[in-house]
Amino acid sequence: MITLASIITQFKDSFLKKYKDFVLPGHTRALDAMEHCRDTHGPYMMAQCTEPRCSHLTYIPHSCGHRNCPHCQNHESQRWIQNQLKKRLPATYWLITFTLPSQLRDMAWKNQKTIYSLMFACVQDTLKTFVKNDNRLGGMAGLEAILHTHSRDLNYHPHIHVIMPGASIDKKTRLWRTRAQDYLFNQKALAKVFRAKLLQAIVDEKLLLPKNCPIKWVVHCKNVGSGQKALIYLGRYLYKGVISEKDILKCKNGSVTYRYLHAKTNKYRTRTVTGEHFLYLLMLHVLPKGFRRVRSYGFLHPCSKTLIRLLQLILRINPFTNLEQKTRPKITCPVCGKTMKIIKTMIPGPSPGLTDCRT
């Protein structure tokens, strides 16, 4: 398998030279982190066997922990999925996608933190307004919003996925209301309101809108049943970068070939680009430092845990049914097979050829 670290090592210098006007400090940090993730030349952790009669010591290379690294944060991804599945309620769930038009993407790239924040604000405001004004619902909405910046072929394509139950709760009357399974909101109406709110927010930020800004925007609304499959699908790719190493097929003669699943045909296609352009495509999706790509609103906000538990109790919903609890993998002692614990971190590596020792 071709590793991402080997591609970064091979093309990083030429990438930094060719795209010097594009590279930001966050890109350099991301490249350095992924290049040395679990590297034998990087920092180590020391683990000790918990069996007193053994007390075996071993050195383990540190993972980088970067959210764009395909190796790291698998446990965090599983934990997010578990937390979302625990909050499920008896209603039909919908996956709603708000896409930023191509004419605004250059402005979005140059003002990432501002535009992404405005997108989140306008998406949640739009959906809250529709739920509140709906004759059937007329209450407080609950939604999970997730920012994606890439298409399947790794091009820059900012959009926000929203997973929300077709339901609401009225704080005054304490009524739980649900919508019909075959319809939530009109997609064209959602697009018009989202467009108006976002354009006004951009103007308020004193950013210059392009002259060719389109009139028709795209919002897609899809029924996803109980929401479990949609949450698992999005959660798996939430903290693991934009490409898996298994999809990197070839790195030869200065070019990288990778595959992706085409949305319309549902078949794999391949794309070949130069090594420098491949790194450029990856860096397009490195978010600003500290920016949260997942946000919760309404009755699905983390501050509403008591309300969710109360609803589950009243409506007789057991969210833990058939839910496999994922735990962080344990480190096993190679000598006695007992569990090991980390006793030191960020220490220099062992002598060449030495990965374990005895006390």
C-alpha contacts under 8 A as a table, 3 or more apart, distances in Angstrom:
res1	aa1	res2	aa2	distance
1	M	245	E	7.22
1	M	246	K	6.73
1	M	248	I	7.97
2	I	6	S	7.29
2	I	7	I	7.95
2	I	245	E	6.64
2	I	246	K	7.73
2	I	248	I	6.47
2	I	249	L	7.24
2	I	250	K	7.21
2	I	251	C	7.45
3	T	6	S	5.42
3	T	7	I	6.75
3	T	245	E	5.99
4	L	7	I	5.18
4	L	8	I	6.25
4	L	34	M	7.59
4	L	35	E	7.47
4	L	245	E	6.47
5	A	8	I	5.10
5	A	9	T	6.14
5	A	34	M	6.09
5	A	35	E	4.34
5	A	36	H	7.08
5	A	37	C	7.74
6	S	9	T	5.08
6	S	10	Q	6.17
6	S	35	E	7.30
7	I	10	Q	5.12
7	I	11	F	6.10
7	I	12	K	7.87
7	I	251	C	7.61
7	I	275	G	7.28
8	I	11	F	5.38
8	I	12	K	5.10
8	I	31	L	6.86
8	I	35	E	6.07
8	I	279	L	7.32
9	T	12	K	5.72
9	T	35	E	6.57
10	Q	13	D	7.74
11	F	14	S	5.47
11	F	15	F	5.92
11	F	275	G	5.86
11	F	276	E	5.88
11	F	279	L	7.85
12	K	15	F	5.02
12	K	16	L	6.11
12	K	31	L	7.72
12	K	276	E	7.33
12	K	279	L	7.72
13	D	16	L	5.24
13	D	17	K	6.28
14	S	17	K	5.04
14	S	18	K	5.99
14	S	276	E	6.61
15	F	18	K	5.15
15	F	19	Y	5.83
15	F	20	K	7.80
15	F	275	G	7.88
15	F	276	E	4.65
15	F	277	H	7.54
15	F	279	L	7.06
15	F	280	Y	7.46
16	L	19	Y	5.42
16	L	20	K	5.29
16	L	23	V	6.95
17	K	20	K	5.30
18	K	276	E	7.67
19	Y	22	F	5.21
19	Y	23	V	6.25
19	Y	280	Y	7.80
20	K	23	V	5.46
23	V	27	H	6.09
23	V	28	T	7.29
24	L	27	H	5.29
24	L	28	T	6.77
25	P	28	T	5.26
25	P	29	R	6.37
26	G	29	R	5.13
26	G	30	A	6.13
26	G	286	V	7.30
26	G	288	P	6.99
26	G	289	K	6.93
27	H	30	A	5.07
27	H	31	L	6.19
27	H	283	M	5.95
27	H	286	V	6.78
28	T	31	L	5.20
28	T	32	D	6.17
29	R	32	D	5.20
29	R	33	A	6.04
30	A	33	A	5.16
30	A	34	M	6.16
30	A	66	H	6.96
30	A	68	N	7.34
30	A	286	V	7.64
31	L	34	M	5.37
31	L	35	E	5.93
32	D	35	E	5.18
32	D	36	H	6.32
33	A	36	H	5.52
33	A	37	C	5.96
33	A	64	C	5.44
33	A	66	H	6.66
34	M	37	C	5.11
34	M	64	C	6.54
34	M	66	H	7.23
34	M	68	N	7.98
34	M	69	C	5.74
35	E	39	D	7.88
36	H	39	D	4.84
36	H	41	H	7.74
36	H	42	G	6.40
36	H	64	C	7.20
37	C	42	G	7.82
37	C	62	H	6.81
37	C	63	S	4.90
37	C	64	C	4.74
38	R	42	G	7.08
38	R	61	P	4.78
38	R	62	H	5.08
38	R	63	S	4.78
38	R	64	C	7.00
39	D	42	G	5.20
39	D	43	P	7.99
39	D	61	P	6.27
39	D	62	H	7.49
40	T	43	P	7.91
40	T	61	P	6.26
40	T	349	G	7.39
41	H	349	G	7.00
42	G	61	P	6.88
42	G	62	H	7.18
42	G	348	P	7.57
42	G	349	G	7.02
43	P	61	P	6.25
43	P	62	H	5.86
43	P	345	T	7.96
43	P	346	M	5.12
43	P	347	I	5.50
43	P	348	P	5.36
43	P	349	G	5.95
44	Y	59	Y	6.21
44	Y	60	I	5.43
44	Y	61	P	4.38
44	Y	62	H	5.14
44	Y	345	T	6.36
44	Y	346	M	5.46
44	Y	347	I	5.24
44	Y	348	P	6.05
44	Y	349	G	5.46
45	M	59	Y	5.73
45	M	60	I	5.10
45	M	61	P	6.19
45	M	62	H	6.22
45	M	342	I	6.83
45	M	343	I	7.72
45	M	344	K	5.62
45	M	345	T	4.33
45	M	346	M	5.96
45	M	347	I	6.32
46	M	57	L	6.82
46	M	58	T	5.77
46	M	59	Y	4.76
46	M	60	I	6.29
46	M	342	I	5.83
46	M	343	I	5.87
46	M	344	K	5.07
46	M	345	T	6.41
46	M	347	I	7.83
47	A	57	L	5.66
47	A	58	T	5.36
47	A	59	Y	6.41
47	A	60	I	7.37
47	A	340	M	5.95
47	A	341	K	5.25
47	A	342	I	4.27
47	A	343	I	5.69
47	A	344	K	7.16
48	Q	55	S	5.88
48	Q	56	H	5.58
48	Q	57	L	4.58
48	Q	58	T	6.62
48	Q	340	M	5.23
48	Q	341	K	5.47
48	Q	342	I	6.42
48	Q	343	I	6.65
49	C	52	P	7.55
49	C	54	C	6.55
49	C	55	S	4.77
49	C	56	H	5.15
49	C	57	L	6.57
49	C	333	C	5.95
49	C	338	K	6.66
49	C	339	T	6.14
49	C	340	M	4.18
49	C	341	K	6.44
50	T	54	C	7.80
50	T	55	S	6.47
50	T	338	K	6.84
50	T	339	T	6.05
50	T	340	M	5.46
50	T	341	K	6.69
51	E	54	C	5.38
51	E	55	S	5.99
51	E	338	K	6.58
51	E	339	T	7.85
52	P	55	S	5.49
54	C	335	V	7.87
54	C	336	C	7.17
55	S	358	R	7.22
55	S	359	T	6.77
56	H	333	C	7.23
56	H	335	V	7.34
56	H	356	D	7.86
56	H	357	C	6.69
56	H	358	R	5.14
56	H	359	T	6.65
57	L	356	D	5.79
57	L	357	C	5.36
57	L	358	R	5.69
57	L	359	T	6.98
58	T	355	T	5.98
58	T	356	D	3.98
58	T	357	C	6.09
59	Y	349	G	7.44
59	Y	350	P	7.15
59	Y	355	T	5.29
59	Y	356	D	5.78
60	I	355	T	7.57
61	P	349	G	7.86
62	H	346	M	7.45
63	S	71	H	7.99
63	S	72	C	6.72
64	C	69	C	7.73
64	C	72	C	7.08
65	G	69	C	7.25
65	G	72	C	5.35
65	G	73	Q	6.32
66	H	69	C	5.42
66	H	72	C	6.74
66	H	73	Q	7.82
67	R	72	C	7.06
67	R	73	Q	6.90
67	R	239	Y	5.16
67	R	240	K	6.10
67	R	241	G	6.38
68	N	239	Y	6.74
68	N	240	K	5.62
68	N	241	G	3.81
68	N	242	V	7.07
68	N	286	V	6.91
69	C	72	C	5.66
69	C	239	Y	7.99
69	C	240	K	5.69
69	C	241	G	5.41
70	P	240	K	4.62
70	P	241	G	5.41
70	P	242	V	7.84
70	P	243	I	7.00
70	P	244	S	5.91
70	P	245	E	7.20
71	H	74	N	7.37
71	H	240	K	6.87
72	C	239	Y	7.67
72	C	240	K	6.53
73	Q	76	E	5.05
73	Q	77	S	6.29
73	Q	239	Y	5.95
73	Q	240	K	6.70
74	N	77	S	5.08
74	N	78	Q	6.34
74	N	236	R	7.88
74	N	239	Y	7.05
74	N	240	K	7.05
75	H	78	Q	5.13
75	H	79	R	6.10
75	H	326	K	7.85
75	H	327	T	7.42
75	H	328	R	6.06
76	E	79	R	5.00
76	E	80	W	6.17
76	E	239	Y	7.32
77	S	80	W	5.22
77	S	81	I	6.41
77	S	235	G	5.75
77	S	236	R	6.01
77	S	237	Y	7.68
77	S	238	L	6.37
77	S	239	Y	5.90
78	Q	81	I	5.10
78	Q	82	Q	6.25
78	Q	235	G	7.15
78	Q	236	R	7.24
78	Q	326	K	6.65
79	R	82	Q	5.08
79	R	83	N	6.19
79	R	326	K	7.11
80	W	83	N	5.13
80	W	84	Q	6.25
80	W	235	G	6.79
81	I	84	Q	5.23
81	I	85	L	6.16
81	I	231	L	6.44
81	I	232	I	5.99
81	I	235	G	5.66
82	Q	85	L	5.16
82	Q	86	K	6.18
82	Q	323	L	7.85
82	Q	325	Q	7.31
82	Q	326	K	7.88
83	N	86	K	5.21
83	N	87	K	6.73
84	Q	87	K	5.28
84	Q	88	R	6.86
84	Q	231	L	7.29
85	L	88	R	5.39
85	L	228	Q	6.68
85	L	231	L	7.62
85	L	319	P	6.78
86	K	319	P	5.05
86	K	320	F	6.56
87	K	300	L	7.40
87	K	308	I	6.57
87	K	309	R	7.97
87	K	319	P	7.00
88	R	226	S	7.91
88	R	227	G	7.94
88	R	319	P	6.44
89	L	165	P	7.61
89	L	308	I	7.96
89	L	311	L	7.69
89	L	312	Q	6.65
89	L	317	I	7.14
90	P	226	S	7.91
90	P	315	L	7.56
90	P	317	I	7.24
91	A	165	P	5.72
91	A	166	G	6.10
91	A	167	A	6.37
91	A	178	T	6.32
91	A	179	R	7.86
91	A	226	S	7.06
92	T	165	P	5.63
92	T	166	G	5.56
92	T	167	A	7.87
92	T	179	R	7.71
92	T	180	A	7.95
92	T	181	Q	5.94
92	T	223	N	7.31
92	T	224	V	7.31
92	T	225	G	5.22
92	T	226	S	5.76
92	T	227	G	7.55
93	Y	163	I	6.83
93	Y	164	M	5.56
93	Y	165	P	4.11
93	Y	166	G	5.77
93	Y	223	N	6.24
93	Y	224	V	5.50
93	Y	225	G	5.37
93	Y	226	S	5.61
93	Y	227	G	5.18
94	W	162	V	7.83
94	W	163	I	5.71
94	W	164	M	5.50
94	W	165	P	6.09
94	W	166	G	6.76
94	W	184	L	7.96
94	W	221	C	6.70
94	W	222	K	5.50
94	W	223	N	4.65
94	W	224	V	5.35
94	W	225	G	7.31
94	W	227	G	7.22
95	L	161	H	6.74
95	L	162	V	5.61
95	L	163	I	4.75
95	L	164	M	6.80
95	L	220	H	8.00
95	L	221	C	5.85
95	L	222	K	5.15
95	L	223	N	6.42
95	L	224	V	6.37
95	L	230	A	7.54
96	I	161	H	5.79
96	I	162	V	4.99
96	I	163	I	6.49
96	I	219	V	7.02
96	I	220	H	5.53
96	I	221	C	4.38
96	I	222	K	6.28
97	T	159	H	6.81
97	T	160	I	5.65
97	T	161	H	4.56
97	T	162	V	6.19
97	T	219	V	5.55
97	T	220	H	5.11
97	T	221	C	6.56
98	F	123	V	7.44
98	F	159	H	5.53
98	F	160	I	5.24
98	F	161	H	6.60
98	F	191	A	7.71
98	F	218	V	6.68
98	F	219	V	4.82
98	F	220	H	6.88
99	T	157	H	7.85
99	T	158	P	6.47
99	T	159	H	4.32
99	T	160	I	6.59
99	T	217	W	7.48
99	T	218	V	5.95
99	T	219	V	6.39
100	L	104	L	6.79
100	L	105	R	7.04
100	L	157	H	7.39
100	L	158	P	5.84
100	L	159	H	5.83
100	L	217	W	7.69
100	L	218	V	7.96
101	P	104	L	5.71
101	P	105	R	6.83
101	P	214	P	7.45
101	P	217	W	6.62
101	P	218	V	7.82
102	S	105	R	5.25
102	S	106	D	7.92
102	S	157	H	7.63
103	Q	106	D	7.15
103	Q	210	P	7.03
103	Q	212	N	6.82
103	Q	213	C	5.98
103	Q	214	P	7.48
104	L	107	M	5.47
104	L	108	A	6.20
104	L	209	L	7.69
104	L	210	P	7.01
104	L	213	C	7.17
105	R	108	A	4.76
105	R	109	W	6.07
105	R	156	Y	7.73
105	R	157	H	7.46
105	R	158	P	7.43
106	D	109	W	5.20
106	D	110	K	6.41
107	M	110	K	5.22
107	M	111	N	6.16
108	A	111	N	5.12
108	A	112	Q	5.25
108	A	115	I	5.55
108	A	116	Y	7.52
109	W	112	Q	5.13
111	N	114	T	5.57
111	N	115	I	6.02
112	Q	115	I	5.37
112	Q	116	Y	5.82
112	Q	287	L	7.87
112	Q	288	P	7.32
113	K	116	Y	5.42
113	K	117	S	6.05
113	K	288	P	6.51
113	K	291	F	7.37
114	T	117	S	5.30
114	T	118	L	6.20
115	I	118	L	5.01
115	I	119	M	6.09
115	I	202	I	7.61
116	Y	119	M	5.05
116	Y	120	F	6.38
116	Y	147	L	7.96
117	S	120	F	5.24
117	S	121	A	6.25
118	L	121	A	5.02
118	L	122	C	6.01
118	L	198	L	6.71
118	L	201	A	6.78
118	L	202	I	7.62
119	M	122	C	5.25
119	M	123	V	5.97
119	M	160	I	7.77
119	M	198	L	6.68
120	F	123	V	5.25
120	F	124	Q	6.26
120	F	145	A	7.40
120	F	160	I	7.63
121	A	124	Q	5.54
121	A	125	D	6.07
122	C	125	D	5.01
122	C	126	T	5.91
122	C	194	F	6.30
122	C	197	K	5.93
122	C	198	L	5.87
123	V	126	T	5.19
123	V	127	L	6.32
123	V	194	F	6.53
124	Q	127	L	5.28
124	Q	128	K	5.97
124	Q	143	L	7.83
124	Q	297	Y	7.22
125	D	128	K	5.19
125	D	129	T	6.05
126	T	129	T	5.23
126	T	130	F	6.32
126	T	190	L	7.20
126	T	193	V	6.59
126	T	194	F	6.06
126	T	197	K	7.90
127	L	130	F	5.09
127	L	131	V	6.15
127	L	141	A	7.57
127	L	190	L	7.94
128	K	131	V	5.21
128	K	132	K	6.04
128	K	140	M	6.97
128	K	141	A	5.69
129	T	132	K	5.17
129	T	133	N	6.08
130	F	133	N	5.30
130	F	134	D	5.95
130	F	185	F	7.71
131	V	134	D	5.24
131	V	137	L	5.97
131	V	138	G	5.81
131	V	139	G	6.41
131	V	140	M	6.97
131	V	141	A	6.08
131	V	168	S	7.27
132	K	137	L	6.77
132	K	138	G	4.26
132	K	139	G	4.92
132	K	140	M	6.39
132	K	141	A	7.52
133	N	137	L	7.75
133	N	138	G	5.55
134	D	137	L	5.32
134	D	138	G	5.15
135	N	138	G	5.81
136	R	177	R	7.37
136	R	178	T	7.47
136	R	179	R	6.57
137	L	167	A	6.42
137	L	168	S	5.73
137	L	169	I	7.98
137	L	177	R	5.68
137	L	178	T	6.48
137	L	179	R	6.80
138	G	168	S	7.12
138	G	170	D	7.38
139	G	168	S	5.14
139	G	169	I	5.22
139	G	170	D	4.62
139	G	171	K	7.49
140	M	168	S	5.15
140	M	169	I	5.27
140	M	170	D	6.08
140	M	171	K	7.52
140	M	298	G	6.36
140	M	299	F	7.06
141	A	167	A	6.91
141	A	168	S	5.03
141	A	169	I	7.08
141	A	297	Y	7.79
141	A	298	G	5.38
141	A	299	F	6.48
142	G	164	M	6.08
142	G	165	P	6.99
142	G	167	A	7.95
142	G	168	S	7.13
142	G	296	S	7.73
142	G	297	Y	5.69
142	G	298	G	4.34
142	G	299	F	4.70
142	G	300	L	4.90
142	G	301	H	7.48
143	L	162	V	6.48
143	L	163	I	5.83
143	L	164	M	4.43
143	L	165	P	7.28
143	L	296	S	5.92
143	L	297	Y	5.37
143	L	298	G	6.53
143	L	299	F	7.71
143	L	300	L	6.00
144	E	162	V	5.49
144	E	163	I	5.26
144	E	164	M	6.34
144	E	294	V	7.24
144	E	295	R	5.96
144	E	296	S	4.61
144	E	297	Y	6.50
144	E	300	L	7.15
145	A	160	I	6.45
145	A	161	H	5.69
145	A	162	V	4.43
145	A	163	I	6.63
145	A	294	V	5.72
145	A	295	R	5.27
145	A	296	S	6.25
146	I	160	I	5.47
146	I	161	H	5.14
146	I	162	V	6.35
146	I	293	R	5.69
146	I	294	V	4.55
146	I	295	R	6.62
147	L	158	P	7.35
147	L	159	H	6.06
147	L	160	I	4.50
147	L	161	H	6.44
147	L	293	R	5.06
147	L	294	V	6.51
148	H	157	H	7.66
148	H	158	P	5.79
148	H	159	H	5.48
148	H	160	I	6.00
148	H	161	H	7.51
148	H	293	R	7.67
149	T	156	Y	5.87
149	T	157	H	5.04
149	T	158	P	3.94
149	T	159	H	6.16
149	T	285	H	5.85
150	H	153	D	7.70
150	H	154	L	5.23
150	H	155	N	5.54
150	H	156	Y	4.98
150	H	157	H	4.80
150	H	158	P	6.34
150	H	242	V	7.34
150	H	285	H	6.67
151	S	154	L	5.14
151	S	155	N	5.43
151	S	156	Y	6.56
151	S	157	H	5.53
152	R	155	N	7.47
152	R	260	Y	5.96
152	R	261	L	6.66
152	R	262	H	7.03
152	R	263	A	7.69
153	D	259	R	7.88
153	D	260	Y	5.91
153	D	271	R	7.70
154	L	242	V	7.23
154	L	281	L	6.11
154	L	282	L	7.29
155	N	281	L	6.56
156	Y	281	L	7.81
156	Y	284	L	6.56
156	Y	285	H	7.37
163	I	227	G	7.49
163	I	230	A	7.85
163	I	231	L	7.71
166	G	178	T	5.79
166	G	179	R	5.28
166	G	180	A	7.78
166	G	184	L	6.56
167	A	176	W	7.20
167	A	177	R	5.38
167	A	178	T	4.08
167	A	179	R	5.89
168	S	176	W	5.98
168	S	177	R	5.34
168	S	178	T	6.54
169	I	174	R	6.36
169	I	175	L	5.59
169	I	176	W	4.68
169	I	177	R	6.26
169	I	299	F	7.93
170	D	173	T	5.59
170	D	174	R	4.99
170	D	175	L	5.26
170	D	176	W	6.78
171	K	174	R	5.04
171	K	175	L	7.54
179	R	183	Y	7.52
179	R	184	L	6.70
180	A	183	Y	5.91
180	A	184	L	7.16
181	Q	184	L	7.65
181	Q	223	N	7.59
182	D	223	N	7.44
185	F	189	A	7.73
185	F	190	L	7.28
185	F	221	C	7.91
186	N	189	A	5.32
186	N	190	L	6.32
187	Q	190	L	5.08
187	Q	191	A	6.20
187	Q	219	V	5.76
187	Q	220	H	6.21
187	Q	221	C	6.40
188	K	191	A	5.04
188	K	192	K	6.23
188	K	218	V	7.67
188	K	219	V	7.09
189	A	192	K	5.18
189	A	193	V	6.31
190	L	193	V	5.38
190	L	194	F	6.02
190	L	219	V	6.71
191	A	194	F	5.13
191	A	195	R	5.95
191	A	216	K	7.62
191	A	217	W	5.61
191	A	218	V	5.95
191	A	219	V	5.34
192	K	195	R	5.14
192	K	196	A	6.23
192	K	216	K	7.52
192	K	217	W	7.14
193	V	196	A	5.18
193	V	197	K	6.17
194	F	197	K	5.23
194	F	198	L	6.03
195	R	198	L	5.33
195	R	199	L	6.02
195	R	217	W	6.85
196	A	199	L	5.42
196	A	200	Q	6.13
197	K	200	Q	5.28
197	K	201	A	6.13
198	L	201	A	4.98
198	L	202	I	6.14
199	L	202	I	5.07
199	L	203	V	6.24
200	Q	203	V	5.10
200	Q	204	D	6.14
201	A	204	D	4.99
201	A	205	E	6.35
202	I	205	E	5.10
202	I	206	K	6.58
202	I	207	L	5.79
202	I	208	L	7.91
202	I	209	L	7.66
203	V	206	K	4.97
203	V	207	L	5.70
203	V	208	L	7.12
203	V	209	L	7.49
204	D	207	L	7.62
209	L	213	C	7.33
210	P	213	C	5.67
214	P	217	W	7.01
224	V	227	G	5.33
224	V	229	K	7.65
224	V	230	A	6.65
225	G	228	Q	7.90
226	S	229	K	7.87
227	G	230	A	5.33
227	G	231	L	6.14
228	Q	231	L	5.28
228	Q	232	I	6.23
229	K	232	I	5.17
229	K	233	Y	6.03
230	A	233	Y	5.12
230	A	234	L	6.20
231	L	234	L	5.34
231	L	235	G	5.80
232	I	235	G	5.03
232	I	236	R	6.11
233	Y	236	R	5.60
233	Y	237	Y	7.22
234	L	237	Y	5.68
234	L	238	L	6.18
235	G	238	L	4.95
235	G	239	Y	7.74
236	R	239	Y	7.39
236	R	240	K	7.51
237	Y	240	K	5.41
237	Y	241	G	6.93
237	Y	242	V	7.41
238	L	241	G	7.47
240	K	243	I	7.84
240	K	244	S	7.99
241	G	244	S	7.65
242	V	282	L	7.20
242	V	285	H	7.65
243	I	247	D	6.96
244	S	247	D	5.56
244	S	248	I	7.28
245	E	248	I	5.30
246	K	249	L	7.24
247	D	258	Y	5.52
247	D	259	R	5.35
247	D	260	Y	7.17
248	I	251	C	7.94
248	I	256	V	7.49
248	I	257	T	6.20
248	I	258	Y	4.33
248	I	259	R	6.65
249	L	256	V	7.70
249	L	257	T	5.52
249	L	258	Y	5.17
249	L	259	R	7.06
250	K	255	S	7.92
250	K	256	V	5.65
250	K	257	T	4.96
250	K	258	Y	6.93
251	C	254	G	7.02
251	C	255	S	5.69
251	C	256	V	4.48
251	C	257	T	6.42
251	C	275	G	7.93
252	K	255	S	5.47
252	K	256	V	6.61
254	G	274	T	5.93
254	G	275	G	5.75
255	S	272	T	6.59
255	S	273	V	5.54
255	S	274	T	4.15
255	S	275	G	5.03
256	V	272	T	5.58
256	V	273	V	5.54
256	V	274	T	5.90
256	V	275	G	5.56
256	V	278	F	6.89
257	T	270	T	6.67
257	T	271	R	5.57
257	T	272	T	4.24
257	T	273	V	6.57
258	Y	270	T	5.58
258	Y	271	R	5.59
258	Y	272	T	6.59
259	R	268	Y	6.29
259	R	269	R	5.45
259	R	270	T	4.21
259	R	271	R	6.23
260	Y	268	Y	5.43
260	Y	269	R	5.53
260	Y	270	T	6.39
261	L	266	N	5.91
261	L	267	K	5.46
261	L	268	Y	4.38
261	L	269	R	6.24
262	H	265	T	5.72
262	H	266	N	5.14
262	H	267	K	5.53
262	H	268	Y	5.95
262	H	269	R	6.46
263	A	266	N	5.38
263	A	267	K	7.87
273	V	277	H	6.17
273	V	278	F	6.16
274	T	277	H	5.19
274	T	278	F	6.16
275	G	278	F	5.04
275	G	279	L	6.48
276	E	279	L	5.32
276	E	280	Y	6.26
277	H	280	Y	4.72
277	H	281	L	6.15
278	F	281	L	5.13
278	F	282	L	6.45
279	L	282	L	5.04
279	L	283	M	6.15
280	Y	283	M	5.14
280	Y	284	L	6.29
281	L	284	L	5.30
281	L	285	H	7.43
282	L	285	H	5.90
282	L	286	V	7.29
283	M	286	V	5.28
287	L	291	F	6.53
288	P	291	F	5.60
292	R	295	R	7.11
296	S	300	L	5.96
296	S	301	H	4.80
296	S	302	P	7.22
297	Y	300	L	5.69
297	Y	301	H	4.79
298	G	301	H	5.57
299	F	304	S	5.62
299	F	307	L	7.33
299	F	308	I	7.27
300	L	304	S	6.31
300	L	305	K	7.71
300	L	308	I	7.55
301	H	304	S	5.47
301	H	305	K	7.60
302	P	305	K	5.90
303	C	306	T	7.90
304	S	307	L	5.25
304	S	308	I	6.34
305	K	308	I	5.14
305	K	309	R	6.20
306	T	309	R	5.18
306	T	310	L	6.12
307	L	310	L	5.07
307	L	311	L	6.20
308	I	311	L	5.11
308	I	312	Q	6.18
309	R	312	Q	5.07
309	R	313	L	6.14
310	L	313	L	5.06
310	L	314	I	6.15
311	L	314	I	5.18
311	L	315	L	5.87
312	Q	315	L	5.22
312	Q	316	R	5.63
312	Q	317	I	4.76
312	Q	318	N	6.89
312	Q	319	P	7.89
313	L	316	R	5.03
313	L	317	I	6.34
314	I	317	I	7.92
318	N	321	T	5.96
319	P	323	L	7.68
320	F	323	L	5.19
330	K	339	T	6.55
330	K	340	M	7.39
331	I	339	T	5.78
331	I	340	M	5.26
331	I	341	K	7.15
332	T	337	G	5.54
332	T	338	K	5.69
332	T	339	T	4.79
332	T	340	M	5.69
333	C	336	C	5.80
333	C	337	G	4.69
333	C	338	K	5.33
333	C	339	T	5.99
333	C	340	M	5.86
334	P	337	G	5.78
342	I	345	T	7.43
344	K	347	I	7.08
350	P	353	G	7.90
350	P	354	L	5.82
350	P	355	T	6.41
351	S	354	L	5.45
351	S	355	T	8.00
354	L	357	C	7.64
